[in-house]
């Protein structure tokens, strides 16, 4: 059941895996299909379901736009960067932000980046001073981790770096 009720959120391990597996564009497409299927004569569809579906579509558009702004900022920083190592990092960050969270993550780094964007967007929206659960990251990151480790494109050091950067970035949105 795709319908959320008051007090529920998309921040369950299953929902986060959905974002990692199909991205916000996939969720938006599903919501557009559900919107088109609503019965115009049904009060339940028009009063209970339509506002939620329309809001979900807006949120999908907003988070994708927000990530693209991060991509633009990273590209601009890369253009001004003289250090070739840092420049390459900034370009990869821009490429990640252009792809996720709009689309499914293709590797561990993108999965972490997608989780970061999803969590940060949620923290910005729910600025209540409370903590927001990240769910079972071990479960939704593991397939990406395993694939990249087996392919030899991820090391323990890079894994730790990506996770540390994500946690430090998320900590900036916690009100103490």
Number of C-alpha atoms within 10 A of each C-alpha: 3 10 10 11 8 5 5 9 11 14 17 14 17 14 15 25 20 17 26 28 17 17 22 27 19 17 18 20 13 15 21 15 12 15 19 11 10 14 12 11 8 11 11 12 15 15 10 12 17 20 13 17 20 16 12 17 20 12 15 22 15 14 20 23 16 16 24 21 15 18 22 18 15 20 19 14 16 21 12 9 14 10 9 10 9 13 18 13 13 21 19 18 22 23 17 24 26 19 21 29 32 25 21 21 23 16 20 23 22 24 27 25 25 27 24 20 23 23 20 20 17 16 18 11 9 12 13 11 11 11 12 15 11 14 14 14 14 10 13 22 19 13 14 21 21 14 15 17 15 11 9 9 12 18 13 9 8 13 15 11 12 15 15 12 14 18 12 10 14 15 11 9 16 15 10 5
